[in-house]
Amino acid sequence: MTMQPFTTVTGAAVPLMRANVDTDVIIRIERLTHASRDALGQYAFEALRFRPDGSEDPGCILNHPAFRGAPVLLAGNNFGCGSSREGAVTALMGMGVRCVIAPGFGDIFYNNCFQNGLLPVTLPMDVVEALARQCLDGAHVCVDLAAQAITAPDGTTVAFDIAPLRREGLLSGLDEIGLTLKDDDAIRAWQAQDRIDRAWAWCVTPGGRQ
């Protein structure tokens, strides 16, 4: 699958410094059965953003004018824990989020990010908290995937680690299948040669299966 490539993202970073924000908080399960993939963004964090009567809660930082459409989300530890729900990533991206920075992530959520073009960055808690303090008024940060660095509002730079293959996928806008298909010619060439070298392994059964 092709995705929007991630190179450099600059913008406000909303400090949602809660620990253990699970996927049901990010997007409720019933929204995944009734809303289209493209419409999930409006329902992201609805339990936090809206009052019981459906009106926006002005006390929720996600509703602050400075953070509407913010491309970066700063979060507490274990962000995206809970049930396996790829729609959680889709909902975040529907809000405009392209990068989540947290001390830790739910494993499945973390893997789903790379399949959809969202960059999860793991940094120590004290570093995330320092970024959050600088971003309370909507100040911008810059996330540079090529350089593997985050530039804070005060100009300081923080480096982050990411697996090389996952970095390549985000920069290219390709998921795991797309990365594999980049080597399609080499794969087909190997198969052709292997049919010669190990013909017995490619025998066709009476039913037509190999």
C-alpha positions in Angstrom: 0.0 0.0 0.0 1.2 3.5 -0.8 1.0 6.2 1.9 1.7 9.9 2.2 5.5 10.0 2.6 6.8 11.4 5.9 9.8 13.7 5.5 9.7 16.8 7.7 6.7 18.0 9.7 6.5 21.3 11.4 3.7 22.7 13.5 2.0 22.8 16.9 2.5 19.9 19.2 -0.6 19.3 21.5 0.5 18.2 25.0 -1.9 15.4 25.9 0.2 14.1 28.7 -2.0 11.2 29.9 -0.6 7.8 30.5 -2.3 4.6 29.2 -4.5 6.3 26.6 -6.0 3.2 25.0 -7.3 2.7 21.5 -10.9 2.9 22.7 -10.3 6.4 24.0 -8.7 7.3 20.6 -11.6 5.9 18.6 -14.7 4.1 20.0 -15.4 0.7 18.5 -18.9 1.6 17.3 -17.4 4.3 15.1 -15.4 1.7 13.2 -18.6 -0.1 12.2 -20.7 3.0 11.1 -18.2 5.6 9.9 -16.1 5.4 6.8 -12.3 5.4 7.1 -12.1 9.0 5.8 -14.6 10.2 8.5 -12.9 8.8 11.6 -11.0 12.0 12.4 -14.1 13.8 13.6 -14.6 11.1 16.2 -11.1 10.9 17.5 -10.9 11.4 21.3 -14.6 12.2 21.4 -14.9 11.1 25.1 -12.4 13.8 25.9 -13.4 16.5 23.3 -17.2 16.5 23.8 -19.7 16.8 26.6 -22.6 14.4 27.0 -24.8 16.7 25.0 -22.4 16.7 22.0 -21.0 20.2 22.5 -17.3 20.7 22.6 -15.6 20.8 26.0 -13.6 24.1 26.1 -11.5 22.7 28.9 -10.1 19.9 26.7 -6.7 21.0 25.3 -7.5 19.2 22.0 -10.2 21.9 21.4 -7.9 24.8 22.0 -7.7 27.0 18.8 -3.9 26.7 18.9 -4.0 22.9 18.6 -6.7 22.3 16.0 -5.1 20.3 13.2 -1.8 20.1 15.1 0.4 17.6 13.3 2.3 16.5 16.4 0.9 14.9 19.6 2.8 14.7 22.8 1.6 11.9 25.0 2.2 10.0 28.2 3.5 6.5 28.6 1.9 3.4 27.0 0.0 5.4 24.4 -2.2 3.3 22.1 -2.5 0.4 24.5 -5.6 -1.8 24.6 -7.3 -3.7 21.8 -5.8 -4.1 18.3 -7.5 -1.3 16.3 -5.9 0.1 13.2 -8.7 2.7 13.1 -7.0 4.4 16.0 -4.1 5.4 13.7 -6.5 6.4 11.0 -8.5 8.5 13.4 -5.4 10.4 14.5 -4.4 11.0 11.0 -7.9 12.2 10.2 -7.3 14.9 12.9 -4.1 16.0 11.1 -1.7 14.1 13.4 1.4 12.8 11.6 3.7 12.2 14.6 3.1 11.0 18.1 5.9 11.5 20.6 5.7 9.4 23.9 7.8 7.5 26.3 6.2 4.2 25.2 3.5 2.8 23.0 1.2 -0.2 22.8 3.0 -2.7 20.6 0.2 -3.3 18.1 -0.6 0.4 17.8 3.1 1.1 17.3 3.3 -1.4 14.4 0.1 -0.1 12.9 1.6 3.4 12.7 4.2 2.3 10.2 1.5 0.7 8.0 -0.4 4.0 7.7 2.2 6.7 7.5 2.2 7.9 11.1 5.6 8.3 12.8 5.7 7.1 16.5 8.8 8.5 18.3 9.9 7.1 21.6 11.7 9.5 23.9 12.4 9.4 27.7 9.6 10.8 29.8 11.6 13.8 31.0 12.4 14.8 27.4 8.7 14.6 26.4 7.7 16.6 29.5 10.2 19.3 28.6 8.8 19.5 25.1 5.3 19.7 26.5 6.1 22.6 28.7 7.5 24.5 25.7 4.4 23.8 23.6 1.6 24.8 26.0 1.0 28.0 24.0 1.0 26.3 20.6 4.6 26.9 19.8 5.9 24.8 16.9 8.2 21.9 16.8 9.9 20.4 13.7 10.2 16.6 13.3 12.8 15.6 10.7 12.7 11.9 9.9 15.6 12.0 7.4 17.8 13.6 10.2 16.1 11.6 12.9 15.8 14.7 15.0 13.2 16.9 16.7 13.8 20.7 17.0 12.0 22.2 20.0 10.5 25.7 20.1 13.7 26.9 21.9 15.9 25.7 19.1 17.3 22.7 20.9 17.5 19.4 19.0 16.7 16.0 20.2 17.7 12.9 18.3 15.5 9.8 18.1 16.0 6.2 17.0 14.0 4.3 14.4 14.5 1.0 12.7 16.2 1.6 9.3 13.6 -0.3 7.3 10.7 1.4 8.9 12.4 4.8 8.4 12.8 3.9 4.7 9.1 2.9 4.4 7.9 6.2 5.9 10.2 8.3 3.8 9.1 6.4 0.7 5.4 6.3 1.6 5.4 2.5 1.5 4.2 -0.2 3.9 5.9 -3.6 4.3 4.3 -5.0 1.1 5.3 -1.9 -0.9 8.9 -2.2 0.4 9.0 -5.8 -0.7 7.6 -5.0 -4.2 10.5 -2.6 -4.7 12.6 -5.7 -5.2 10.0 -7.4 -7.5 12.4 -7.8 -10.4 15.0 -9.4 -8.2 12.4 -11.7 -6.7 11.1 -12.8 -10.1 14.7 -13.4 -11.3 15.4 -15.5 -8.3 12.2 -17.5 -8.8 13.1 -18.1 -12.5 16.6 -19.4 -11.6 15.3 -21.5 -8.7 12.8 -23.2 -11.1 15.9 -24.3 -13.0 18.1 -25.2 -10.0 15.4 -26.9 -8.0 12.8 -28.0 -10.5 11.5 -30.5 -8.0 10.4 -27.8 -5.6 8.2 -26.2 -8.3 6.3 -29.4 -9.4 2.7 -28.8 -10.4 0.2 -31.1 -8.8 -2.7 -32.7 -10.7 -4.9 -30.0 -9.2 -2.7 -27.2 -10.6 -1.1 -26.2 -7.4 2.6 -25.9 -6.8 
